[in-house]
Amino acid sequence: MTAVTPKFGMGASVLRVEDRAFITGKGRYTDDIQPQGLLHGYVLRSPVANGRFTIGALEAARTAPGVHLVLTGDDVAHLGGLKCEVMQPQPDGTRAPTRDIPLLCRGRVHYVGDAVAFVVADSRGLAQDAAELIEVDYDAEDAAADTAAALDPQTPLVWPELGSNRAFFHHFGDKATADAAFAKATRITRVEFHNNRLVCNYMEARAAIGEWDADEKRFTLTTGSQGVHSMHKILCSLFGVDKGKLRVVTPDVGGGFGTKAFVYREHALVLEAARRLGHPVKWAADRTEHFLTDAQGRDNFVVAEMAMDGEGRFLALRIDLKANMGAYISQYAPFIPYLGVTMSTGAYDITALDVSVTGLYTNTCPVDAYRGAGRPEAALLLEKLVDACARDMGLAADEIRRRNFIRPEQFPYRTQTGRLYDNGEFEGHMNLAMERAEWTRFSERLAESGSRGKIRGIGMATYIEACAFPGSEPAHVELNGDGTVTLKIGTQSNGQGHATAYAQFVAEKLDLPIERIRVRQGDTDELKAGGGTGGSRSIPLGGVSAARAGEDLAAKIRKIAADELEASAADIELVEGQARIVGTDRAIDFAAVARAARRPQDLQGFGEFRQDECTYPNGTHICEVEIDPDSGATQVVRYTIVDDFGVTVNPMLLAGQVHGGVVQGIGQALTENAVYGEDGQLLTASFMDYAMPRADTVPFFHFETRNVPSVTNALGIKGAGEAGTIGSTPAALNAVTDALYRAYGIGHIEMPATPARIWGAIRGAV
C-alpha cells in the first residue's frame, strides 16, 4: 500500500513560506535597520601581520568633521578580550592556555586586519576619513604564515612567551595497538596533503547595531547570528551585567555557515560606543573586511597512513594532523579538529587507531567552525586515503570499500574514538549511487572523452558524520486570538527554511495550513534560552520539540472545544483550523477556541525532546569530471548523491540544503583557496583572487535518499544541513585524481585542483 504524502506535515514538499518577502525585497537585515539618531562605526585595522605599534596624537581624528568618538585599546582594556571556553583536556590532563581576542589591540598586532582603533561618526565615510588621520607607527616583524612550517625552528613565534607555536595537543586511540597492527601489515599506504583554508563568503556581510537605554541602563544588540542566546551569555559576561540588562535581536540573516555563530569584537565595540554616546551605533563590514577578519575555515596539514592485510582489509589507521588556529583562539576553534578526528574511521571497521592533533598559532586570521566543522576535514582525509589504498592494492574504489564497511549486523557500533553509530547500510546506498551514476558504463564515457582529446575521471566518497549533538531545543507554541499559531524556538534561520520546516511539524498536529503558523526566533526578550543553529541540530532536535509542542497545544484545544461543544475531548478532531465533533458538522474555529480560554496557559503548548547521543547521517557521492590536458581546466559533468538522512521532513528543502552543500564542497576541491604570503599578507582578499564556485562550475545533480530511520532520534531524523559539504569535497578530488592517474599515473594533487595545478602536474608527468 502506497503511503499518502500529507499536504502540510512531514514528508510534504511545501514551498518556503518565507521566500515571498525575500524575492520581493521585503527581507529585513541588520543593515536595513536605521534607528533614530544612528551613528556609524569604522574599525582601523593593522596592515602588518606581526609587530609592535604606537599610536600618535588622536586630536586630528577626534576633531574631524562628524566624529563623535575615537576608541583605542586602552579605552576598552577594562572589558577584557573574547575568550574561548571549549579547550579540551590534553593527554596529561591539562588544558592549554588560550590567547584571547582583544577588542582593540594594545601595543602589538598579530595578523593583517587586527583591530587598532574604533571611530564613530555621522556616517561610515566620515568615520573612515577620520581613521586615516590616526597616526600609527608599526614596527613590522617576520611572520609565521605557513601551516606546515609553523613548528619549524626557524619560524617566528606568534606568542614568544609560549616558547612555541603549538597551541594544544590531543591524542585519540591506542598507539601500541596501532603500532602492532602496522608491524604485521602486508601493505601500508600513506598520504600527505594540505586541507586548504577557506573564506566563508556568505551573501550578507556582518553588521551590528548597539543601543543603550540610559533610563533602564540596558543594552540592545541587533546583529545577524546563528543564535542570540550564546551571544547574550558571552556579552553579559564581558560587560559584567545581569542577563536582564542586555537584549540580543537577530532579524533576517543572509547566510551563516558557522561563521556567524561567534561573538566578534565589533559586537562589543558598538555596545560600548552606544553607552558612551547615548546614540545607536552601527558597524557594517564591507567584503574586504569579511575576507580579512571573519573567522575562516579548514586549514589543516595532515599525514595519514593505513595498514592493510593482503586482501586490502584495513588493520589500523595512523593520523598526524596539524590544525591552524590563526593568531588567536576563536570561540569554538580548538573543538573543531577535536570533533573532526572523532570521525576518523568513518564508515569502516577499523579496529586500531593512533591519531595526534596539534593546534598551531600563525599570524593569520583566526580559524573556527565552517560548514561541517571538522567532519568535512575527516571525510576528506579518509576518503582520499581509501582511494590511495585501492590504487596501491590494485582494487576498484567500490571493492575496497565493500571489504571494509561496517556491516548492518554490527550495529550499534562503537568506534575507536568512542562514537556510537546507531545504524547504517553503507553498501546499500553505495550500490544505488553507482547504479544511478551508471558506474559500469564509465569506460564508454572515458573513450568518448578521449576521442575529443580530453581525459575523464570518476570518484566516490562514502561518508558518515556526527550531528544533532546531545542536548535539546525546547519549543513553545501559542494559539492567538485570530486563530493563528505562533511557534517560538531558540534556533536561528540563516536561509535554511525554518519558518517552513518547523511549521510543518506543528501543522501536522493541528491540521492547520502552514501559512497560519508564525515562527519567531532571534530575540532574547521573547525566549529566555536556546541552543542556536549549528551542527545540523535544528530539525532533529527542534523539529521533534516543535511536534511535541504541537501535540500539547492540540490536546488543550480539544479540551476547550469539548467544553464549548458539550462533548468529550476524545470525540474532538482538528480539521483545517476548526475543532469538530467527529462525524458531525458541529465545530468551532480556532479563534473561538482562543476567546473561550479561561487562562493564557490554556492556549500554550510546550515540547522538549532531549537526545543523549548524536545522530549519524551518511551517504555516497559520485562525481565525474572531464579535464582538458592542454589547459588543465576541469568540468564537473555528472554528480550523483544518495543519502541516508533517516526521515525526510520536506524533500524540497532537503534538496536545497544538499545542493548548496555540494557546491561549497566542490568549491573547496576545485576553486577556493585563502592564501597568505610569507609576510602574512592575505593574497586572496577579494573576488578578483579568491575564486568562488559559479553556476557553470557544477552540473545538475541527481539526488535521492535511501533512508534508514535513526533509532536515536524520536522521529528517526538524522540531520542534513552539512552533509552535502562533507561528501562532495572528497568525491570531487577523487574524480580529478582518478582522471590524472588513469592518463598519467599521477596519484596526488593538492586542493584546490585549479587549472594551473593540473596543467603543472601533467607537464611534470609527461
TORVOVO-207916 format. One record per residue (C-alpha): residue number from 1; x, y, z. Coordinates in steps of 0.5 Angstrom, whole numbers, plus 500, padded with zeros to 3 digits. Layout:
! residues N
[site NUM [X Y Z]]
...
This chain:
! residues 766
[site 1 [500 500 500]]
[site 2 [503 507 498]]
[site 3 [504 512 504]]
[site 4 [500 518 503]]
[site 5 [504 525 503]]
[site 6 [501 530 507]]
[site 7 [499 536 505]]
[site 8 [503 540 510]]
[site 9 [506 535 515]]
[site 10 [513 531 515]]
[site 11 [514 529 508]]
[site 12 [511 534 504]]
[site 13 [515 539 499]]
[site 14 [512 545 502]]
[site 15 [514 551 498]]
[site 16 [518 556 503]]
[site 17 [513 561 506]]
[site 18 [519 566 508]]
[site 19 [521 567 501]]
[site 20 [516 572 498]]
[site 21 [519 577 503]]
[site 22 [526 576 500]]
[site 23 [524 576 493]]
[site 24 [520 582 493]]
[site 25 [525 586 497]]
[site 26 [522 586 504]]
[site 27 [527 582 508]]
[site 28 [530 586 514]]
[site 29 [537 585 515]]
[site 30 [541 588 520]]
[site 31 [544 594 515]]
[site 32 [537 596 513]]
[site 33 [535 598 520]]
[site 34 [536 605 522]]
[site 35 [534 607 529]]
[site 36 [533 615 530]]
[site 37 [540 618 532]]
[site 38 [544 613 529]]
[site 39 [552 614 528]]
[site 40 [557 609 525]]
[site 41 [563 606 527]]
[site 42 [569 604 523]]
[site 43 [575 600 525]]
[site 44 [582 602 524]]
[site 45 [586 595 522]]
[site 46 [593 593 522]]
[site 47 [596 593 515]]
[site 48 [602 589 518]]
[site 49 [602 581 521]]
[site 50 [606 582 526]]
[site 51 [610 587 530]]
[site 52 [609 593 535]]
[site 53 [606 599 534]]
[site 54 [605 606 538]]
[site 55 [599 611 537]]
[site 56 [601 618 536]]
[site 57 [596 624 537]]
[site 58 [589 623 536]]
[site 59 [587 630 536]]
[site 60 [586 631 529]]
[site 61 [582 625 528]]
[site 62 [577 627 534]]
[site 63 [576 634 532]]
[site 64 [575 631 524]]
[site 65 [568 633 521]]
[site 66 [562 629 524]]
[site 67 [567 625 529]]
[site 68 [564 623 536]]
[site 69 [568 618 539]]
[site 70 [575 615 538]]
[site 71 [577 609 542]]
[site 72 [584 605 543]]
[site 73 [586 599 546]]
[site 74 [587 603 553]]
[site 75 [580 606 553]]
[site 76 [577 598 553]]
[site 77 [582 595 556]]
[site 78 [577 594 562]]
[site 79 [573 590 558]]
[site 80 [578 584 557]]
[site 81 [578 580 551]]
[site 82 [574 575 547]]
[site 83 [575 568 551]]
[site 84 [575 561 548]]
[site 85 [571 556 553]]
[site 86 [572 550 550]]
[site 87 [579 548 550]]
[site 88 [579 540 551]]
[site 89 [584 537 556]]
[site 90 [591 535 553]]
[site 91 [593 528 555]]
[site 92 [597 530 561]]
[site 93 [590 533 564]]
[site 94 [592 540 563]]
[site 95 [588 545 559]]
[site 96 [593 549 554]]
[site 97 [593 557 556]]
[site 98 [589 561 550]]
[site 99 [590 567 547]]
[site 100 [584 572 548]]
[site 101 [582 576 542]]
[site 102 [583 583 544]]
[site 103 [577 588 543]]
[site 104 [583 593 541]]
[site 105 [590 592 541]]
[site 106 [595 595 545]]
[site 107 [602 595 543]]
[site 108 [602 589 539]]
[site 109 [598 586 533]]
[site 110 [598 579 531]]
[site 111 [595 579 524]]
[site 112 [593 583 518]]
[site 113 [586 586 520]]
[site 114 [587 586 527]]
[site 115 [583 592 530]]
[site 116 [587 598 533]]
[site 117 [582 603 534]]
[site 118 [575 605 533]]
[site 119 [572 611 530]]
[site 120 [565 613 531]]
[site 121 [562 619 526]]
[site 122 [556 621 523]]
[site 123 [557 617 517]]
[site 124 [561 611 515]]
[site 125 [565 615 510]]
[site 126 [567 621 516]]
[site 127 [569 615 521]]
[site 128 [574 612 515]]
[site 129 [576 619 514]]
[site 130 [578 621 521]]
[site 131 [581 614 522]]
[site 132 [586 616 516]]
[site 133 [588 621 521]]
[site 134 [590 617 526]]
[site 135 [598 616 526]]
[site 136 [600 609 528]]
[site 137 [607 607 528]]
[site 138 [608 600 526]]
[site 139 [615 596 527]]
[site 140 [614 590 523]]
[site 141 [617 584 525]]
[site 142 [617 577 521]]
[site 143 [611 573 521]]
[site 144 [609 566 522]]
[site 145 [604 564 516]]
[site 146 [605 557 513]]
[site 147 [601 552 517]]
[site 148 [606 546 515]]
[site 149 [612 550 518]]
[site 150 [609 553 524]]
[site 151 [613 549 528]]
[site 152 [620 549 525]]
[site 153 [625 552 529]]
[site 154 [627 558 524]]
[site 155 [619 560 524]]
[site 156 [618 566 528]]
[site 157 [614 566 534]]
[site 158 [607 569 535]]
[site 159 [607 569 542]]
[site 160 [614 569 544]]
[site 161 [612 568 552]]
[site 162 [610 561 550]]
[site 163 [616 558 547]]
[site 164 [613 555 541]]
[site 165 [607 556 536]]
[site 166 [604 550 539]]
[site 167 [597 552 542]]
[site 168 [595 545 544]]
[site 169 [596 537 543]]
[site 170 [591 532 543]]
[site 171 [591 524 542]]
[site 172 [586 519 540]]
[site 173 [587 512 540]]
[site 174 [592 507 543]]
[site 175 [599 508 540]]
[site 176 [601 501 542]]
[site 177 [596 497 539]]
[site 178 [596 501 532]]
[site 179 [604 500 532]]
[site 180 [603 493 533]]
[site 181 [598 493 527]]
[site 182 [603 497 523]]
[site 183 [608 492 524]]
[site 184 [604 486 521]]
[site 185 [601 490 515]]
[site 186 [602 487 508]]
[site 187 [602 494 506]]
[site 188 [602 501 508]]
[site 189 [599 507 504]]
[site 190 [601 514 506]]
[site 191 [598 521 504]]
[site 192 [600 528 506]]
[site 193 [597 534 504]]
[site 194 [594 541 506]]
[site 195 [587 542 507]]
[site 196 [586 549 504]]
[site 197 [584 555 508]]
[site 198 [577 558 506]]
[site 199 [573 564 507]]
[site 200 [566 564 508]]
[site 201 [563 569 504]]
[site 202 [556 569 506]]
[site 203 [552 574 502]]
[site 204 [550 578 507]]
[site 205 [557 581 511]]
[site 206 [557 582 518]]
[site 207 [554 588 521]]
[site 208 [552 590 528]]
[site 209 [548 596 532]]
[site 210 [549 597 539]]
[site 211 [544 601 543]]
[site 212 [544 604 550]]
[site 213 [538 606 554]]
[site 214 [540 610 560]]
[site 215 [534 610 564]]
[site 216 [534 603 564]]
[site 217 [541 602 564]]
[site 218 [540 597 559]]
[site 219 [544 595 552]]
[site 220 [541 592 546]]
[site 221 [545 589 540]]
[site 222 [542 588 534]]
[site 223 [546 583 529]]
[site 224 [546 577 524]]
[site 225 [547 571 528]]
[site 226 [546 564 529]]
[site 227 [543 564 535]]
[site 228 [542 570 540]]
[site 229 [543 566 547]]
[site 230 [550 564 546]]
[site 231 [552 571 544]]
[site 232 [548 574 550]]
[site 233 [551 570 555]]
[site 234 [558 572 553]]
[site 235 [557 579 552]]
[site 236 [554 579 559]]
[site 237 [560 576 562]]
[site 238 [564 581 558]]
[site 239 [561 587 560]]
[site 240 [559 585 567]]
[site 241 [552 586 567]]
[site 242 [546 582 569]]
[site 243 [542 578 563]]
[site 244 [536 583 564]]
[site 245 [541 588 562]]
[site 246 [542 586 555]]
[site 247 [538 584 549]]
[site 248 [540 581 543]]
[site 249 [536 581 537]]
[site 250 [537 578 530]]
[site 251 [533 580 524]]
[site 252 [534 576 517]]
[site 253 [540 573 516]]
[site 254 [544 572 509]]
[site 255 [548 566 511]]
[site 256 [552 564 517]]
[site 257 [555 557 515]]
[site 258 [558 557 522]]
[site 259 [562 564 521]]
[site 260 [556 568 524]]
[site 261 [556 564 531]]
[site 262 [561 567 534]]
[site 263 [562 574 538]]
[site 264 [566 579 535]]
[site 265 [570 585 537]]
[site 266 [565 589 533]]
[site 267 [559 587 537]]
[site 268 [562 589 544]]
[site 269 [565 596 541]]
[site 270 [558 598 538]]
[site 271 [555 597 545]]
[site 272 [561 601 549]]
[site 273 [560 606 544]]
[site 274 [553 607 545]]
[site 275 [553 607 552]]
[site 276 [559 613 552]]
[site 277 [555 617 547]]
[site 278 [548 615 548]]
[site 279 [546 614 541]]
[site 280 [545 608 537]]
[site 281 [552 606 533]]
[site 282 [552 601 527]]
[site 283 [558 598 524]]
[site 284 [557 594 518]]
[site 285 [563 590 514]]
[site 286 [565 591 507]]
[site 287 [567 585 503]]
[site 288 [575 586 504]]
[site 289 [574 586 512]]
[site 290 [570 580 511]]
[site 291 [576 577 508]]
[site 292 [581 580 513]]
[site 293 [577 579 519]]
[site 294 [571 574 520]]
[site 295 [573 567 522]]
[site 296 [576 563 517]]
[site 297 [575 555 516]]
[site 298 [579 549 515]]
[site 299 [587 550 514]]
[site 300 [590 543 516]]
[site 301 [596 540 514]]
[site 302 [596 532 515]]
[site 303 [600 526 514]]
[site 304 [596 519 515]]
[site 305 [597 512 514]]
[site 306 [593 506 513]]
[site 307 [596 499 515]]
[site 308 [593 493 511]]
[site 309 [593 486 510]]
[site 310 [594 482 504]]
[site 311 [587 483 502]]
[site 312 [586 490 503]]
[site 313 [583 490 509]]
[site 314 [584 496 514]]
[site 315 [588 494 520]]
[site 316 [590 501 523]]
[site 317 [590 508 522]]
[site 318 [595 513 524]]
[site 319 [594 520 523]]
[site 320 [598 526 525]]
[site 321 [594 533 524]]
[site 322 [596 540 525]]
[site 323 [591 545 525]]
[site 324 [592 552 524]]
[site 325 [588 556 529]]
[site 326 [591 563 527]]
[site 327 [593 569 531]]
[site 328 [588 568 537]]
[site 329 [584 562 540]]
[site 330 [577 564 537]]
[site 331 [571 562 541]]
[site 332 [570 554 539]]
[site 333 [576 554 535]]
[site 334 [580 548 539]]
[site 335 [574 544 539]]
[site 336 [573 544 531]]
[site 337 [579 539 530]]
[site 338 [578 535 536]]
[site 339 [571 534 534]]
[site 340 [573 532 527]]
[site 341 [578 527 529]]
[site 342 [573 523 533]]
[site 343 [570 521 526]]
[site 344 [577 519 524]]
[site 345 [575 512 522]]
[site 346 [569 514 518]]
[site 347 [564 508 515]]
[site 348 [570 503 516]]
[site 349 [571 497 521]]
[site 350 [578 500 523]]
[site 351 [580 497 530]]
[site 352 [586 500 531]]
[site 353 [587 508 531]]
[site 354 [593 513 533]]
[site 355 [591 520 532]]
[site 356 [595 526 534]]
[site 357 [592 533 533]]
[site 358 [597 539 534]]
[site 359 [594 546 534]]
[site 360 [598 552 531]]
[site 361 [599 559 532]]
[site 362 [600 563 526]]
[site 363 [600 571 524]]
[site 364 [593 570 520]]
[site 365 [586 571 521]]
[site 366 [583 566 527]]
[site 367 [580 560 524]]
[site 368 [574 557 527]]
[site 369 [568 553 525]]
[site 370 [566 553 518]]
[site 371 [560 549 515]]
[site 372 [561 542 517]]
[site 373 [566 544 523]]
[site 374 [572 538 523]]
[site 375 [567 533 520]]
[site 376 [569 535 512]]
[site 377 [576 535 514]]
[site 378 [576 528 517]]
[site 379 [572 525 511]]
[site 380 [577 528 506]]
[site 381 [583 525 510]]
[site 382 [580 518 510]]
[site 383 [576 518 503]]
[site 384 [583 521 500]]
[site 385 [587 516 503]]
[site 386 [582 510 502]]
[site 387 [582 511 494]]
[site 388 [590 511 495]]
[site 389 [590 505 499]]
[site 390 [585 502 493]]
[site 391 [591 504 488]]
[site 392 [596 501 492]]
[site 393 [592 494 493]]
[site 394 [590 494 485]]
[site 395 [583 494 488]]
[site 396 [577 498 485]]
[site 397 [575 504 489]]
[site 398 [568 501 491]]
[site 399 [571 494 492]]
[site 400 [576 496 498]]
[site 401 [570 500 501]]
[site 402 [566 494 501]]
[site 403 [571 490 504]]
[site 404 [572 495 510]]
[site 405 [565 498 511]]
[site 406 [562 497 518]]
[site 407 [556 491 516]]
[site 408 [549 492 518]]
[site 409 [549 487 523]]
[site 410 [555 490 527]]
[site 411 [550 496 530]]
[site 412 [550 499 534]]
[site 413 [558 500 533]]
[site 414 [563 503 538]]
[site 415 [569 507 534]]
[site 416 [576 507 537]]
[site 417 [574 514 539]]
[site 418 [568 513 543]]
[site 419 [563 515 538]]
[site 420 [557 510 538]]
[site 421 [553 509 531]]
[site 422 [546 507 531]]
[site 423 [545 504 524]]
[site 424 [547 505 517]]
[site 425 [547 501 511]]
[site 426 [553 504 507]]
[site 427 [554 499 502]]
[site 428 [546 499 500]]
[site 429 [547 507 499]]
[site 430 [554 506 495]]
[site 431 [551 501 490]]
[site 432 [545 505 489]]
[site 433 [549 511 488]]
[site 434 [553 507 483]]
[site 435 [547 505 479]]
[site 436 [545 512 479]]
[site 437 [551 514 476]]
[site 438 [552 509 471]]
[site 439 [559 507 474]]
[site 440 [559 501 470]]
[site 441 [559 505 463]]
[site 442 [564 510 465]]
[site 443 [569 506 460]]
[site 444 [564 509 455]]
[site 445 [565 516 457]]
[site 446 [572 515 458]]
[site 447 [573 513 451]]
[site 448 [569 519 448]]
[site 449 [572 524 452]]
[site 450 [579 521 450]]
[site 451 [576 522 442]]
[site 452 [576 529 444]]
[site 453 [583 530 447]]
[site 454 [580 530 454]]
[site 455 [581 526 460]]
[site 456 [576 523 465]]
[site 457 [575 521 472]]
[site 458 [570 518 477]]
[site 459 [571 519 484]]
[site 460 [567 517 490]]
[site 461 [566 519 497]]
[site 462 [562 515 502]]
[site 463 [562 519 509]]
[site 464 [559 519 516]]
[site 465 [558 525 520]]
[site 466 [556 526 527]]
[site 467 [551 532 528]]
[site 468 [545 534 533]]
[site 469 [550 533 539]]
[site 470 [547 531 545]]
[site 471 [542 536 548]]
[site 472 [535 539 547]]
[site 473 [532 545 544]]
[site 474 [525 547 547]]
[site 475 [519 549 543]]
[site 476 [514 554 545]]
[site 477 [507 555 541]]
[site 478 [501 559 543]]
[site 479 [494 560 540]]
[site 480 [493 567 538]]
[site 481 [486 571 538]]
[site 482 [486 571 531]]
[site 483 [486 563 530]]
[site 484 [494 563 528]]
[site 485 [499 560 532]]
[site 486 [506 563 534]]
[site 487 [512 558 535]]
[site 488 [518 561 539]]
[site 489 [524 557 539]]
[site 490 [532 558 540]]
[site 491 [535 556 534]]
[site 492 [536 562 528]]
[site 493 [535 561 521]]
[site 494 [540 563 516]]
[site 495 [537 561 510]]
[site 496 [535 554 511]]
[site 497 [528 555 511]]
[site 498 [526 554 519]]
[site 499 [519 558 518]]
[site 500 [517 553 513]]
[site 501 [520 546 517]]
[site 502 [518 548 524]]
[site 503 [511 550 521]]
[site 504 [510 543 518]]
[site 505 [511 540 525]]
[site 506 [506 544 528]]
[site 507 [501 544 522]]
[site 508 [501 536 522]]
[site 509 [499 536 530]]
[site 510 [494 542 529]]
[site 511 [492 541 522]]
[site 512 [493 548 521]]
[site 513 [495 551 514]]
[site 514 [503 553 515]]
[site 515 [501 560 513]]
[site 516 [497 561 519]]
[site 517 [503 559 523]]
[site 518 [509 564 525]]
[site 519 [516 562 527]]
[site 520 [519 567 532]]
[site 521 [527 567 533]]
[site 522 [532 571 535]]
[site 523 [530 575 541]]
[site 524 [533 574 548]]
[site 525 [527 578 551]]
[site 526 [522 573 548]]
[site 527 [525 567 549]]
[site 528 [530 566 555]]
[site 529 [534 560 553]]
[site 530 [536 557 546]]
[site 531 [542 553 543]]
[site 532 [542 556 536]]
[site 533 [543 554 530]]
[site 534 [550 549 528]]
[site 535 [552 542 528]]
[site 536 [545 541 524]]
[site 537 [541 541 530]]
[site 538 [535 545 529]]
[site 539 [531 540 526]]
[site 540 [533 533 529]]
[site 541 [532 537 536]]
[site 542 [528 543 535]]
[site 543 [523 539 530]]
[site 544 [522 534 535]]
[site 545 [521 539 540]]
[site 546 [516 543 536]]
[site 547 [512 537 534]]
[site 548 [511 535 542]]
[site 549 [509 543 543]]
[site 550 [504 542 537]]
[site 551 [501 536 541]]
[site 552 [501 539 547]]
[site 553 [497 545 544]]
[site 554 [493 540 540]]
[site 555 [490 537 547]]
[site 556 [489 544 550]]
[site 557 [485 546 544]]
[site 558 [481 540 544]]
[site 559 [479 540 552]]
[site 560 [477 548 551]]
[site 561 [473 546 545]]
[site 562 [470 540 548]]
[site 563 [467 544 554]]
[site 564 [464 549 549]]
[site 565 [461 544 545]]
[site 566 [459 540 551]]
[site 567 [463 534 548]]
[site 568 [468 529 550]]
[site 569 [475 531 549]]
[site 570 [476 525 546]]
[site 571 [471 526 541]]
[site 572 [474 532 538]]
[site 573 [478 533 532]]
[site 574 [482 538 529]]
[site 575 [481 540 522]]
[site 576 [483 546 518]]
[site 577 [483 551 523]]
[site 578 [477 548 527]]
[site 579 [475 544 533]]
[site 580 [470 539 531]]
[site 581 [466 533 534]]
[site 582 [468 527 530]]
[site 583 [462 525 525]]
[site 584 [458 532 526]]
[site 585 [458 539 523]]
[site 586 [459 542 530]]
[site 587 [465 546 530]]
[site 588 [468 552 533]]
[site 589 [474 555 530]]
[site 590 [481 556 533]]
[site 591 [479 564 534]]
[site 592 [473 562 538]]
[site 593 [477 557 542]]
[site 594 [482 563 544]]
[site 595 [476 567 546]]
[site 596 [474 561 550]]
[site 597 [480 560 554]]
[site 598 [480 562 561]]
[site 599 [487 563 563]]
[site 600 [493 564 558]]
[site 601 [497 558 559]]
[site 602 [491 554 557]]
[site 603 [493 557 550]]
[site 604 [500 555 550]]
[site 605 [504 549 548]]
[site 606 [511 546 550]]
[site 607 [515 541 548]]
[site 608 [522 539 549]]
[site 609 [526 533 546]]
[site 610 [533 531 550]]
[site 611 [537 527 546]]
[site 612 [543 523 549]]
[site 613 [547 521 543]]
[site 614 [549 524 536]]
[site 615 [545 522 530]]
[site 616 [550 520 524]]
[site 617 [547 521 517]]
[site 618 [551 518 512]]
[site 619 [551 517 504]]
[site 620 [555 516 498]]
[site 621 [557 522 493]]
[site 622 [560 520 486]]
[site 623 [563 526 482]]
[site 624 [565 525 475]]
[site 625 [570 530 471]]
[site 626 [573 532 465]]
[site 627 [579 535 464]]
[site 628 [583 539 458]]
[site 629 [590 537 459]]
[site 630 [592 543 455]]
[site 631 [589 548 460]]
[site 632 [588 544 466]]
[site 633 [581 546 466]]
[site 634 [576 542 470]]
[site 635 [569 541 468]]
[site 636 [564 537 473]]
[site 637 [560 533 468]]
[site 638 [556 529 473]]
[site 639 [554 529 480]]
[site 640 [550 523 484]]
[site 641 [548 523 491]]
[site 642 [545 518 495]]
[site 643 [544 520 502]]
[site 644 [541 517 509]]
[site 645 [538 522 513]]
[site 646 [534 518 517]]
[site 647 [527 521 515]]
[site 648 [526 527 510]]
[site 649 [522 533 513]]
[site 650 [521 537 507]]
[site 651 [524 534 500]]
[site 652 [525 541 497]]
[site 653 [528 544 503]]
[site 654 [533 538 504]]
[site 655 [535 538 496]]
[site 656 [536 545 497]]
[site 657 [541 544 503]]
[site 658 [544 538 500]]
[site 659 [545 542 493]]
[site 660 [548 548 497]]
[site 661 [553 544 501]]
[site 662 [555 540 495]]
[site 663 [557 547 491]]
[site 664 [561 549 497]]
[site 665 [565 542 497]]
[site 666 [566 543 490]]
[site 667 [569 550 491]]
[site 668 [574 548 496]]
[site 669 [576 542 492]]
[site 670 [577 546 485]]
[site 671 [577 553 486]]
[site 672 [577 556 493]]
[site 673 [584 558 497]]
[site 674 [586 563 502]]
[site 675 [593 564 501]]
[site 676 [598 568 506]]
[site 677 [604 571 503]]
[site 678 [611 570 507]]
[site 679 [610 576 511]]
[site 680 [603 575 513]]
[site 681 [599 579 508]]
[site 682 [593 576 505]]
[site 683 [594 575 498]]
[site 684 [587 573 496]]
[site 685 [583 578 500]]
[site 686 [578 580 494]]
[site 687 [574 576 489]]
[site 688 [579 578 484]]
[site 689 [584 573 487]]
[site 690 [579 568 491]]
[site 691 [575 564 486]]
[site 692 [568 562 488]]
[site 693 [564 557 485]]
[site 694 [560 559 480]]
[site 695 [553 557 476]]
[site 696 [558 554 471]]
[site 697 [562 550 476]]
[site 698 [557 545 477]]
[site 699 [552 541 473]]
[site 700 [545 539 475]]
[site 701 [545 534 481]]
[site 702 [542 527 482]]
[site 703 [540 527 489]]
[site 704 [536 522 492]]
[site 705 [535 519 499]]
[site 706 [536 512 502]]
[site 707 [533 513 509]]
[site 708 [534 508 515]]
[site 709 [531 512 521]]
[site 710 [535 513 527]]
[site 711 [534 510 533]]
[site 712 [537 515 537]]
[site 713 [532 521 535]]
[site 714 [525 520 537]]
[site 715 [522 522 530]]
[site 716 [528 518 526]]
[site 717 [531 524 524]]
[site 718 [539 524 523]]
[site 719 [540 531 520]]
[site 720 [542 534 513]]
[site 721 [545 541 514]]
[site 722 [552 540 513]]
[site 723 [552 533 509]]
[site 724 [553 536 502]]
[site 725 [559 539 504]]
[site 726 [562 533 508]]
[site 727 [561 528 502]]
[site 728 [563 533 496]]
[site 729 [570 535 497]]
[site 730 [573 528 497]]
[site 731 [568 526 492]]
[site 732 [571 532 487]]
[site 733 [578 531 489]]
[site 734 [578 523 488]]
[site 735 [575 524 481]]
[site 736 [580 529 479]]
[site 737 [586 525 482]]
[site 738 [583 519 478]]
[site 739 [583 522 471]]
[site 740 [590 524 473]]
[site 741 [592 517 475]]
[site 742 [589 514 469]]
[site 743 [592 518 464]]
[site 744 [599 520 467]]
[site 745 [600 516 473]]
[site 746 [599 522 478]]
[site 747 [596 520 485]]
[site 748 [596 526 488]]
[site 749 [594 533 487]]
[site 750 [593 539 492]]
[site 751 [587 543 493]]
[site 752 [584 547 490]]
[site 753 [586 543 484]]
[site 754 [586 549 479]]
[site 755 [588 549 472]]
[site 756 [595 552 474]]
[site 757 [596 546 479]]
[site 758 [593 541 474]]
[site 759 [597 543 468]]
[site 760 [603 543 472]]
[site 761 [602 536 474]]
[site 762 [601 534 467]]
[site 763 [607 538 465]]
[site 764 [611 534 470]]
[site 765 [609 527 469]]
[site 766 [610 527 461]]
